[in-house]
């Protein structure tokens, strides 16, 4: 027997990846150039405006690690640099109103550059593996063969089936139909600068929802 992941869109747009403390990405706040225009600002209740102010003052984020070691190891099974790729996209979302996954990914990794083809493929593969059962807190074997595919129930009542044999179409569907969003900052403890050993860090949280 093989299993299918089931996502219903009848009442609300479902999530692909739910926000938890295990989906926090850790960054160091560093100057983006030789000079900055002021100290790191104090963050309030709205993350994107605060992050945009941080960038305007001459700072950027340098990815350090995923907070959860299992999540990091699962990503490493897809590609040793996958966490870095997702981290760069996650940072980019703070500078835009829209969190459309494909738009953000192609802003960070423009598809007209040949070297980005492999990066965008790895991001698509990651989405497919998450849909097929890879979670942040459970060690993953790297083998999706125990899963049959995805069943989606649309608001119109139509039912879509994606099977492993059309994996490329399945991954492309996810890539074009997901968006980045954040969970609760208080619950998952992210979105506030903090100091460790004289360096300043911040955590950003990853959640993925269907458009």
Residue frames as a rotation matrix with the C-alpha (Angstrom) as fourth column:
UNK 1
0.577 0.817 0.000 0.00
0.817 -0.577 0.000 0.00
0.000 0.000 -1.000 0.00
UNK 2
-0.635 -0.725 0.266 1.16
0.714 -0.683 -0.158 3.55
0.296 0.090 0.951 -0.69
UNK 3
0.028 0.643 -0.765 -0.15
0.828 -0.443 -0.343 6.71
-0.560 -0.624 -0.545 0.94
UNK 4
-0.080 0.031 0.996 -1.23
0.722 -0.687 0.079 10.05
0.687 0.726 0.032 -0.43
UNK 5
-0.826 -0.087 -0.556 -0.92
0.435 -0.725 -0.533 13.47
-0.357 -0.683 0.637 1.17
UNK 6
-0.044 0.906 0.421 -4.32
0.942 -0.102 0.320 15.19
0.333 0.411 -0.849 1.11
UNK 7
-0.888 -0.193 -0.418 -4.83
0.320 -0.910 -0.261 18.98
-0.330 -0.366 0.870 1.07
UNK 8
0.016 0.959 0.282 -8.31
1.000 -0.019 0.007 20.49
0.012 0.282 -0.959 1.10
UNK 9
-0.941 -0.302 0.153 -8.88
0.317 -0.945 0.084 24.07
0.119 0.128 0.985 -0.05
UNK 10
-0.199 0.970 0.140 -12.63
0.754 0.060 0.654 24.03
0.626 0.236 -0.743 0.66
UNK 11
0.693 0.519 -0.500 -12.64
0.720 -0.466 0.513 26.23
0.033 -0.716 -0.697 3.78
UNK 12
0.794 -0.518 -0.317 -9.24
-0.387 -0.834 0.392 27.96
-0.468 -0.189 -0.864 3.67
UNK 13
0.553 -0.697 -0.456 -5.88
-0.510 0.150 -0.847 27.79
0.659 0.701 -0.272 1.96
UNK 14
0.979 -0.169 -0.118 -3.94
0.204 0.702 0.682 24.95
-0.032 -0.692 0.722 3.54
UNK 15
0.470 -0.883 -0.021 -0.31
-0.804 -0.437 0.404 25.00
-0.365 -0.173 -0.915 4.58
UNK 16
0.612 -0.434 -0.661 2.45
-0.198 0.725 -0.659 22.91
0.765 0.535 0.358 3.09
UNK 17
-0.315 -0.768 -0.557 4.84
0.602 0.292 -0.743 23.53
0.734 -0.570 0.371 5.98
UNK 18
0.762 0.647 -0.033 3.58
0.395 -0.423 0.815 24.66
0.514 -0.634 -0.578 9.39
UNK 19
0.070 -0.711 0.700 5.55
-0.425 -0.656 -0.623 27.17
0.902 -0.254 -0.348 11.45
UNK 20
0.889 0.045 -0.457 7.20
0.395 0.433 0.811 25.83
0.234 -0.900 0.367 14.61
UNK 21
0.691 -0.720 -0.061 10.35
-0.447 -0.493 0.747 26.60
-0.568 -0.489 -0.662 16.53
UNK 22
0.106 -0.653 0.750 12.00
0.396 0.720 0.570 24.00
-0.912 0.237 0.335 14.28
UNK 23
0.414 0.071 0.907 11.42
0.907 -0.111 -0.406 26.19
0.072 0.991 -0.111 11.21
UNK 24
0.896 -0.206 -0.393 13.47
-0.065 -0.938 0.341 29.09
-0.439 -0.280 -0.854 12.60
UNK 25
0.512 -0.777 0.366 16.50
0.712 0.145 -0.687 30.16
0.481 0.612 0.627 10.57
UNK 26
0.614 -0.379 -0.692 19.36
0.497 -0.495 0.712 31.89
-0.613 -0.781 -0.116 12.43
UNK 27
0.528 -0.439 0.727 21.18
0.594 -0.422 -0.685 34.84
0.607 0.793 0.038 10.84
UNK 28
-0.182 -0.600 -0.779 23.91
0.854 -0.489 0.178 37.22
-0.488 -0.632 0.602 11.95
UNK 29
0.903 0.426 0.055 23.20
0.409 -0.816 -0.409 40.90
-0.129 0.392 -0.911 11.35
UNK 30
-0.102 -0.994 -0.043 26.23
0.791 -0.107 0.603 42.35
-0.604 0.027 0.797 9.57
UNK 31
0.023 0.047 -0.999 27.02
-0.349 -0.936 -0.052 45.57
-0.937 0.350 -0.005 7.62
UNK 32
0.735 0.296 0.610 26.28
0.440 0.476 -0.761 45.24
-0.516 0.828 0.220 3.92
UNK 33
0.655 -0.574 0.492 29.11
0.289 -0.412 -0.864 47.68
0.699 0.708 -0.104 3.07
UNK 34
-0.377 -0.915 -0.145 31.92
0.574 -0.108 -0.812 49.58
0.727 -0.389 0.566 4.73
UNK 35
-0.976 0.061 0.210 29.64
-0.187 -0.732 -0.655 52.02
0.113 -0.679 0.726 6.54
UNK 36
-0.302 0.933 -0.195 26.22
0.912 0.342 0.225 51.96
0.277 -0.110 -0.955 8.18
UNK 37
-0.312 0.270 0.911 23.92
0.116 -0.941 0.319 54.92
0.943 0.205 0.262 8.75
UNK 38
0.032 0.335 0.942 23.11
-0.898 -0.404 0.174 54.15
0.438 -0.852 0.288 12.36
UNK 39
-0.759 -0.304 0.576 22.86
-0.584 0.709 -0.395 51.46
-0.288 -0.636 -0.716 15.03
UNK 40
-0.821 0.513 -0.251 20.70
0.318 0.776 0.545 48.37
0.475 0.367 -0.800 14.64
UNK 41
-0.454 0.694 0.559 17.15
-0.646 -0.688 0.330 49.63
0.613 -0.212 0.761 15.26
UNK 42
-0.806 0.316 0.500 14.87
-0.309 0.497 -0.811 48.37
-0.505 -0.808 -0.303 17.97
UNK 43
-0.849 0.496 -0.181 12.24
0.063 0.435 0.898 46.05
0.524 0.751 -0.401 16.50
UNK 44
-0.569 0.747 0.345 8.53
-0.791 -0.382 -0.477 46.55
-0.224 -0.545 0.808 17.20
UNK 45
-0.083 0.680 0.729 5.44
-0.259 0.691 -0.675 44.54
-0.962 -0.245 0.119 16.26
UNK 46
0.900 0.406 -0.155 5.76
-0.228 0.137 -0.964 44.62
-0.370 0.903 0.216 12.46
UNK 47
0.330 -0.841 0.428 8.61
0.402 0.535 0.743 42.53
-0.854 -0.073 0.515 11.13
UNK 48
0.308 -0.237 0.922 8.78
0.951 0.060 -0.302 43.64
0.017 0.970 0.244 7.48
UNK 49
0.855 -0.022 0.519 8.99
0.070 -0.985 -0.156 47.42
0.515 0.170 -0.840 8.13
UNK 50
0.771 -0.605 0.198 11.64
-0.363 -0.162 0.918 46.79
-0.523 -0.779 -0.345 10.79
UNK 51
0.262 -0.680 0.685 13.64
0.605 0.668 0.432 44.56
-0.752 0.301 0.586 8.44
UNK 52
0.524 -0.023 0.852 13.37
0.783 -0.381 -0.492 47.11
0.336 0.924 -0.181 5.64
UNK 53
0.936 -0.223 0.271 14.64
-0.308 -0.894 0.326 49.83
0.170 -0.389 -0.906 7.97
UNK 54
0.555 -0.758 0.342 17.53
0.013 0.419 0.908 47.57
-0.832 -0.499 0.243 8.95
UNK 55
0.215 -0.442 0.871 18.50
0.929 0.368 -0.043 47.15
-0.301 0.818 0.490 5.29
UNK 56
0.733 0.135 0.667 18.11
0.438 -0.844 -0.311 50.87
0.521 0.520 -0.677 4.58
UNK 57
0.890 -0.434 0.140 20.54
-0.388 -0.558 0.734 51.61
-0.240 -0.707 -0.665 7.41
UNK 58
0.241 -0.850 -0.468 23.18
-0.897 -0.011 -0.441 49.52
0.370 0.526 -0.766 5.66
UNK 59
-0.387 -0.333 0.860 22.80
-0.700 0.713 -0.039 46.07
-0.600 -0.617 -0.509 7.23
UNK 60
0.038 0.421 -0.906 22.14
-0.781 0.579 0.236 42.64
0.624 0.699 0.350 5.80
UNK 61
0.596 0.215 0.774 21.66
-0.694 0.623 0.361 39.11
-0.405 -0.752 0.520 7.14
UNK 62
-0.336 -0.743 -0.579 24.29
-0.842 0.512 -0.169 36.37
0.421 0.431 -0.798 6.95
UNK 63
0.684 0.675 -0.277 22.79
-0.512 0.714 0.477 32.90
0.520 -0.184 0.834 7.27
UNK 64
-0.255 -0.748 0.613 24.29
-0.967 0.193 -0.167 30.84
0.006 -0.635 -0.772 10.11
UNK 65
-0.993 -0.017 -0.114 22.16
-0.014 0.999 -0.031 27.70
0.114 -0.029 -0.993 10.53
UNK 66
0.015 0.997 -0.082 18.69
-0.221 0.083 0.972 26.29
0.975 0.003 0.221 10.99
UNK 67
-0.060 -0.015 0.998 17.75
-0.966 -0.250 -0.062 26.28
0.251 -0.968 0.001 14.67
UNK 68
0.620 0.395 0.678 16.70
-0.576 0.816 0.052 22.62
-0.533 -0.423 0.733 14.57
UNK 69
-0.408 -0.912 0.032 19.45
-0.675 0.325 0.663 20.10
-0.615 0.248 -0.748 13.76
UNK 70
-0.303 0.360 0.882 17.04
0.422 0.881 -0.214 17.51
-0.854 0.308 -0.419 12.32
UNK 71
0.789 0.597 -0.149 15.57
0.184 -0.460 -0.869 20.08
-0.587 0.657 -0.473 9.92
UNK 72
0.314 -0.773 -0.552 19.09
-0.824 -0.510 0.246 21.02
-0.472 0.377 -0.797 8.86
UNK 73
-0.604 -0.587 0.539 20.07
-0.312 0.796 0.519 17.38
-0.733 0.145 -0.664 8.26
UNK 74
0.155 0.745 0.648 16.90
0.532 0.490 -0.691 16.69
-0.832 0.452 -0.320 6.26
UNK 75
0.863 0.116 -0.492 17.68
-0.270 -0.718 -0.641 19.63
-0.428 0.686 -0.588 4.00
UNK 76
-0.085 -0.986 -0.140 21.26
-0.802 -0.015 0.597 18.42
-0.591 0.163 -0.790 3.61
UNK 77
-0.304 0.030 0.952 19.92
0.251 0.967 0.050 15.17
-0.919 0.254 -0.302 2.14
UNK 78
0.784 0.564 0.259 18.41
0.434 -0.201 -0.878 17.18
-0.443 0.801 -0.402 -0.71
UNK 79
0.464 -0.707 0.533 21.49
0.421 -0.354 -0.836 19.41
0.779 0.612 0.133 -1.16
UNK 80
-0.111 -0.614 -0.781 24.28
0.987 0.025 -0.160 20.52
0.118 -0.789 0.603 1.16
UNK 81
-0.964 -0.262 -0.038 23.48
0.264 -0.962 -0.064 24.18
-0.020 -0.071 0.997 0.37
UNK 82
-0.294 0.931 0.214 19.69
0.629 0.020 0.777 23.94
0.720 0.364 -0.591 0.33
UNK 83
0.261 0.388 -0.884 19.28
0.947 -0.280 0.156 25.56
-0.187 -0.878 -0.441 3.76
UNK 84
-0.591 -0.559 -0.582 21.32
0.400 -0.829 0.391 28.52
-0.701 -0.001 0.713 2.52
UNK 85
-0.877 0.305 0.372 19.15
0.302 -0.252 0.919 28.82
0.374 0.918 0.129 -0.60
UNK 86
0.108 0.974 -0.198 15.94
0.799 0.033 0.600 28.82
0.591 -0.224 -0.775 1.43
UNK 87
0.052 -0.166 -0.985 17.47
0.861 -0.493 0.129 31.23
-0.506 -0.854 0.117 3.96
UNK 88
-0.903 -0.413 -0.119 18.28
0.283 -0.781 0.557 33.74
-0.323 0.469 0.822 1.22
UNK 89
-0.538 0.790 0.295 14.72
0.353 -0.107 0.929 33.54
0.766 0.604 -0.222 -0.08
UNK 90
0.230 0.642 -0.731 13.31
0.940 0.048 0.338 33.90
0.252 -0.765 -0.592 3.42
UNK 91
-0.390 -0.456 -0.800 15.36
0.617 -0.775 0.140 37.05
-0.684 -0.438 0.583 3.99
UNK 92
-0.967 0.007 0.253 14.20
0.211 -0.531 0.821 38.40
0.140 0.848 0.512 0.62
UNK 93
-0.148 0.989 -0.024 10.54
0.791 0.133 0.597 38.06
0.593 0.070 -0.802 1.67
UNK 94
0.050 0.151 -0.987 11.11
0.882 -0.470 -0.027 40.70
-0.468 -0.870 -0.157 4.34
UNK 95
-0.728 -0.417 -0.544 11.82
0.131 -0.864 0.486 43.26
-0.673 0.282 0.684 1.63
UNK 96
-0.890 0.453 -0.058 8.64
-0.111 -0.092 0.990 42.65
0.443 0.887 0.132 -0.40
UNK 97
-0.343 0.867 0.362 4.93
-0.922 -0.237 -0.307 42.92
-0.181 -0.439 0.880 0.15
UNK 98
0.660 0.580 -0.478 4.25
-0.694 0.715 -0.091 39.68
0.289 0.392 0.874 -1.71
UNK 99
-0.057 -0.668 0.742 5.60
-0.766 0.506 0.396 36.36
-0.640 -0.546 -0.540 -0.49
UNK 100
0.867 0.412 -0.282 4.90
-0.490 0.592 -0.640 34.38
-0.097 0.693 0.714 -3.69
UNK 101
0.540 -0.694 0.476 7.42
0.085 0.608 0.789 31.54
-0.837 -0.386 0.388 -3.61
UNK 102
0.354 -0.420 0.835 8.39
0.914 0.342 -0.216 31.47
-0.195 0.840 0.506 -7.28
UNK 103
0.782 -0.044 0.621 8.63
0.222 -0.912 -0.345 35.27
0.582 0.408 -0.704 -7.51
UNK 104
0.806 -0.515 0.291 10.85
-0.517 -0.374 0.770 35.48
-0.287 -0.771 -0.568 -4.43
UNK 105
0.453 -0.652 0.608 13.02
0.360 0.758 0.544 32.57
-0.816 -0.028 0.578 -5.58
UNK 106
0.354 -0.285 0.891 13.52
0.933 0.035 -0.359 34.08
0.072 0.958 0.278 -9.04
UNK 107
0.920 -0.134 0.369 14.34
-0.158 -0.987 0.035 37.49
0.359 -0.091 -0.929 -7.56
UNK 108
0.585 -0.720 0.372 17.14
-0.490 0.051 0.870 35.93
-0.646 -0.692 -0.323 -5.51
UNK 109
-0.396 -0.674 0.623 18.17
0.103 0.642 0.760 33.44
-0.912 0.365 -0.185 -8.19
UNK 110
0.124 0.486 -0.865 17.29
-0.772 -0.500 -0.392 34.95
-0.623 0.717 0.313 -11.62
UNK 111
0.503 0.153 0.850 16.51
0.142 0.956 -0.256 32.09
-0.852 0.249 0.459 -14.04
UNK 112
0.981 -0.158 -0.113 18.30
-0.149 -0.236 -0.960 33.80
0.125 0.959 -0.255 -16.93
UNK 113
0.076 -0.982 0.174 21.61
-0.995 -0.086 -0.049 32.98
0.064 -0.169 -0.983 -15.23
UNK 114
0.204 0.013 -0.979 22.67
-0.440 0.895 -0.079 29.43
0.875 0.447 0.188 -16.06
UNK 115
-0.760 -0.615 -0.209 24.19
-0.095 0.424 -0.901 28.79
0.643 -0.665 -0.381 -12.64
UNK 116
-0.636 0.578 0.512 20.78
-0.740 -0.268 -0.616 29.30
-0.218 -0.771 0.598 -11.00
UNK 117
0.006 0.672 -0.740 19.07
-0.733 0.506 0.454 26.45
0.680 0.540 0.496 -12.86
UNK 118
-0.396 -0.237 -0.887 20.38
0.273 0.892 -0.360 23.89
0.877 -0.384 -0.288 -10.37
UNK 119
-0.999 0.031 0.033 19.39
-0.042 -0.375 -0.926 26.09
-0.016 -0.927 0.376 -7.39
UNK 120
-0.350 0.935 -0.066 15.79
-0.937 -0.350 0.002 26.51
-0.021 0.063 0.998 -8.58
UNK 121
0.007 0.304 -0.953 15.58
-0.377 0.883 0.279 22.77
0.926 0.357 0.121 -9.24
UNK 122
-0.741 -0.350 -0.574 16.69
0.364 0.510 -0.780 22.01
0.565 -0.786 -0.250 -5.68
UNK 123
-0.851 0.500 0.159 14.08
-0.472 -0.598 -0.648 24.41
-0.229 -0.626 0.745 -4.29
UNK 124
-0.009 0.872 -0.490 11.38
-0.920 0.185 0.346 22.65
0.392 0.454 0.800 -6.33
UNK 125
-0.206 -0.139 -0.968 12.59
0.021 0.989 -0.147 19.26
0.978 -0.051 -0.201 -5.15
UNK 126
-0.983 -0.179 -0.034 12.50
0.050 -0.082 -0.995 20.45
0.175 -0.980 0.090 -1.55
UNK 127
-0.453 0.885 0.105 8.86
-0.881 -0.427 -0.201 21.47
-0.133 -0.184 0.974 -1.87
UNK 128
0.152 0.501 -0.852 8.02
-0.642 0.705 0.301 18.09
0.752 0.501 0.429 -3.35
UNK 129
-0.503 -0.423 -0.754 9.75
0.235 0.772 -0.590 16.19
0.832 -0.474 -0.289 -0.56
UNK 130
-0.941 0.248 0.231 8.00
-0.317 -0.409 -0.855 18.27
-0.118 -0.878 0.464 2.13
UNK 131
-0.089 0.969 -0.233 4.67
-0.989 -0.058 0.135 17.48
0.117 0.242 0.963 0.47
UNK 132
0.263 0.144 -0.954 5.56
-0.364 0.931 0.040 13.79
0.894 0.336 0.297 0.43
UNK 133
0.822 0.286 -0.493 6.34
0.284 0.544 0.790 13.61
0.494 -0.789 0.366 4.12
UNK 134
-0.277 -0.945 -0.174 9.64
0.735 -0.092 -0.671 15.29
0.619 -0.313 0.720 4.99
UNK 135
0.816 0.572 0.081 9.05
0.349 -0.599 0.721 17.24
0.461 -0.560 -0.688 8.22
UNK 136
0.348 -0.724 0.596 11.37
-0.509 -0.679 -0.528 19.55
0.787 -0.120 -0.605 10.21
UNK 137
0.121 -0.257 0.959 11.46
-0.992 -0.009 0.122 17.42
-0.023 -0.966 -0.256 13.37
UNK 138
0.728 0.155 0.668 11.47
-0.216 0.976 0.009 13.82
-0.651 -0.151 0.744 12.11
UNK 139
-0.371 -0.926 -0.074 14.65
-0.426 0.099 0.899 12.34
-0.825 0.365 -0.431 10.59
UNK 140
0.663 0.603 -0.444 14.07
-0.616 0.102 -0.781 11.68
-0.425 0.791 0.439 6.89
UNK 141
0.379 -0.500 0.779 15.47
0.334 0.859 0.388 8.74
-0.863 0.114 0.492 4.96
UNK 142
-0.457 -0.497 -0.738 15.81
-0.486 -0.555 0.675 10.72
-0.745 0.667 0.012 1.76
UNK 143
-0.979 0.159 0.131 13.52
0.204 0.661 0.722 8.23
0.028 0.733 -0.680 -0.01
UNK 144
-0.580 0.810 -0.089 10.02
-0.743 -0.571 -0.349 9.47
-0.333 -0.136 0.933 -1.02
UNK 145
-0.756 0.208 -0.620 8.97
-0.390 0.619 0.682 6.09
0.526 0.758 -0.387 -2.46
UNK 146
-0.838 0.481 -0.257 6.65
0.527 0.593 -0.609 5.23
-0.140 -0.646 -0.750 0.45
UNK 147
-0.292 0.733 -0.615 4.31
-0.050 -0.654 -0.755 8.00
-0.955 -0.190 0.227 -0.70
UNK 148
-0.070 0.358 0.931 2.05
0.872 0.476 -0.117 7.80
-0.485 0.804 -0.345 -3.71
UNK 149
-0.567 -0.107 0.817 1.54
0.618 -0.711 0.336 11.49
0.545 0.695 0.469 -4.35
UNK 150
-0.928 0.221 -0.301 -0.81
0.028 -0.762 -0.646 14.34
-0.373 -0.608 0.701 -3.57
UNK 151
-0.266 0.913 0.308 -4.59
0.907 0.129 0.402 14.74
0.327 0.386 -0.862 -3.64
UNK 152
-0.970 -0.017 -0.243 -5.92
0.099 -0.939 -0.329 18.32
-0.223 -0.343 0.913 -3.68
UNK 153
-0.094 0.987 0.133 -9.59
0.992 0.104 -0.076 19.20
-0.089 0.125 -0.988 -3.25
UNK 154
-0.877 -0.264 0.401 -10.23
0.365 -0.909 0.202 22.61
0.311 0.324 0.893 -4.85
UNK 155
-0.759 0.616 -0.209 -12.94
-0.213 -0.539 -0.815 25.11
-0.615 -0.575 0.540 -3.77
UNK 156
-0.344 0.632 -0.694 -14.84
-0.931 -0.133 0.340 24.20
0.122 0.763 0.634 -6.95
UNK 157
0.544 0.505 0.670 -15.05
-0.618 0.781 -0.086 20.60
-0.567 -0.367 0.737 -5.77
UNK 158
0.711 -0.372 -0.596 -12.58
-0.424 0.450 -0.786 19.39
0.561 0.812 0.162 -8.39
UNK 159
0.772 -0.492 0.402 -10.07
-0.140 0.485 0.863 16.80
-0.619 -0.723 0.305 -7.22
UNK 160
0.580 -0.673 -0.459 -6.49
-0.709 -0.138 -0.692 16.85
0.402 0.726 -0.558 -8.53
UNK 161
0.900 -0.356 0.251 -4.12
0.167 0.814 0.556 13.88
-0.402 -0.459 0.792 -8.32
UNK 162
0.468 -0.839 -0.277 -0.33
-0.821 -0.297 -0.488 14.16
0.328 0.456 -0.828 -8.59
UNK 163
0.992 -0.117 0.043 1.62
0.101 0.956 0.274 10.90
-0.073 -0.267 0.961 -8.69
UNK 164
0.351 -0.935 -0.038 5.29
-0.046 -0.057 0.997 10.15
-0.935 -0.349 -0.063 -8.27
UNK 165
-0.007 -0.402 0.916 5.64
0.867 0.454 0.206 9.28
-0.498 0.795 0.346 -11.94
UNK 166
0.351 0.073 0.933 4.87
0.660 -0.726 -0.192 12.92
0.664 0.684 -0.303 -12.87
UNK 167
0.244 -0.334 -0.910 7.10
0.923 -0.209 0.324 14.33
-0.298 -0.919 0.257 -10.14
UNK 168
-0.785 -0.593 0.179 8.39
0.619 -0.735 0.277 17.21
-0.032 0.328 0.944 -12.28
UNK 169
-0.315 0.765 0.562 4.85
0.203 -0.524 0.827 18.50
0.927 0.374 0.010 -12.86
UNK 170
0.540 0.496 -0.679 4.06
0.711 0.163 0.684 17.97
0.450 -0.853 -0.265 -9.19
UNK 171
-0.157 -0.705 -0.692 7.07
0.910 -0.375 0.176 20.01
-0.384 -0.602 0.700 -8.05
UNK 172
-0.857 -0.133 0.497 6.34
0.395 -0.790 0.469 22.75
0.330 0.599 0.730 -10.59
UNK 173
0.134 0.981 0.137 2.74
0.421 -0.182 0.888 22.98
0.897 -0.061 -0.438 -9.33
UNK 174
0.508 0.004 -0.861 3.96
0.859 -0.077 0.506 23.51
-0.065 -0.997 -0.042 -5.76
UNK 175
-0.535 -0.835 -0.130 6.59
0.800 -0.550 0.239 26.02
-0.272 0.024 0.962 -6.88
UNK 176
-0.784 0.265 0.561 3.96
0.221 -0.726 0.652 28.15
0.580 0.635 0.511 -8.67
UNK 177
0.130 0.986 0.100 1.23
0.059 -0.108 0.992 27.85
0.990 -0.123 -0.072 -6.03
UNK 178
0.315 -0.083 -0.945 2.88
0.928 0.235 0.289 28.53
0.198 -0.968 0.151 -2.68
UNK 179
0.446 -0.219 0.868 3.77
-0.108 -0.976 -0.191 31.61
0.888 -0.008 -0.459 -0.67
UNK 180
-0.599 -0.664 -0.447 6.07
0.510 0.115 -0.853 32.38
0.617 -0.739 0.270 2.25
UNK 181
0.416 0.589 0.693 4.48
-0.237 -0.665 0.708 33.55
0.878 -0.459 -0.137 5.48
UNK 182
-0.679 -0.698 0.226 5.39
-0.330 0.015 -0.944 33.76
0.655 -0.716 -0.241 9.17
UNK 183
0.001 0.623 -0.783 3.98
0.705 0.554 0.442 32.09
0.709 -0.552 -0.439 12.24
UNK 184
0.922 0.383 0.059 3.50
0.202 -0.604 0.771 33.73
0.331 -0.699 -0.634 15.64
UNK 185
0.125 -0.928 0.352 6.59
-0.217 -0.372 -0.903 35.71
0.968 0.037 -0.248 16.62
UNK 186
0.063 -0.059 0.996 5.86
-0.983 -0.178 0.052 35.31
0.175 -0.982 -0.069 20.33
UNK 187
0.841 0.358 0.405 5.11
-0.447 0.882 0.147 31.59
-0.305 -0.305 0.902 20.16
UNK 188
0.864 -0.485 0.136 8.05
0.483 0.722 -0.495 30.62
0.142 0.493 0.858 17.96
UNK 189
0.617 -0.628 -0.474 10.50
0.239 -0.423 0.874 33.20
-0.749 -0.653 -0.111 19.31
UNK 190
-0.219 -0.673 0.706 11.81
0.962 -0.030 0.270 34.91
-0.161 0.739 0.655 16.21
UNK 191
0.307 0.374 0.875 11.98
0.722 -0.691 0.042 38.38
0.620 0.618 -0.482 14.69
UNK 192
0.994 -0.065 0.091 13.92
-0.108 -0.769 0.630 40.17
0.029 -0.636 -0.772 17.45
UNK 193
0.277 -0.960 -0.051 17.68
-0.238 -0.017 -0.971 40.96
0.931 0.281 -0.233 17.34
UNK 194
0.991 -0.060 0.120 19.69
-0.104 0.226 0.968 39.43
-0.085 -0.972 0.218 20.18
UNK 195
0.343 -0.939 -0.011 23.37
-0.841 -0.302 -0.449 39.40
0.419 0.163 -0.893 21.15
UNK 196
0.972 -0.220 0.087 25.66
0.154 0.867 0.473 36.44
-0.180 -0.446 0.877 21.71
UNK 197
0.255 -0.966 0.042 29.38
0.823 0.240 0.516 36.91
-0.508 -0.097 0.856 22.32
UNK 198
-0.342 -0.404 -0.849 29.35
0.077 -0.912 0.403 40.50
-0.937 0.073 0.343 21.08
UNK 199
-0.996 0.073 0.041 27.62
0.041 0.000 0.999 39.58
0.073 0.997 -0.003 17.79
UNK 200
-0.415 0.907 -0.066 24.02
-0.630 -0.339 -0.698 40.39
-0.656 -0.248 0.713 16.90
UNK 201
-0.983 0.131 0.126 21.71
0.180 0.802 0.570 37.70
-0.027 0.583 -0.812 15.54
UNK 202
-0.318 0.946 -0.057 18.10
-0.853 -0.312 -0.418 37.39
-0.413 -0.084 0.907 14.48
UNK 203
-0.784 0.158 0.600 15.82
0.261 0.961 0.087 34.47
-0.563 0.225 -0.795 13.66
UNK 204
-0.443 0.708 -0.549 13.33
-0.895 -0.389 0.221 34.35
-0.057 0.589 0.806 10.80
UNK 205
-0.391 0.421 0.818 10.56
-0.225 0.818 -0.529 31.77
-0.892 -0.391 -0.225 10.64
UNK 206
-0.881 0.016 -0.474 9.51
-0.464 0.172 0.869 29.67
0.095 0.985 -0.144 7.66
UNK 207
-0.264 0.823 0.502 5.92
0.090 0.540 -0.837 28.74
-0.960 -0.176 -0.217 6.90
UNK 208
-0.973 -0.053 -0.225 4.58
-0.221 -0.078 0.972 27.81
-0.069 0.996 0.064 3.46
UNK 209
-0.230 0.964 0.137 0.93
0.050 0.152 -0.987 28.14
-0.972 -0.220 -0.083 2.45
UNK 210
-0.422 0.187 0.887 -0.94
0.886 0.290 0.361 27.55
-0.190 0.939 -0.288 -0.80
UNK 211
-0.995 0.051 -0.088 -1.99
-0.074 -0.956 0.283 30.65
-0.070 0.288 0.955 -2.74
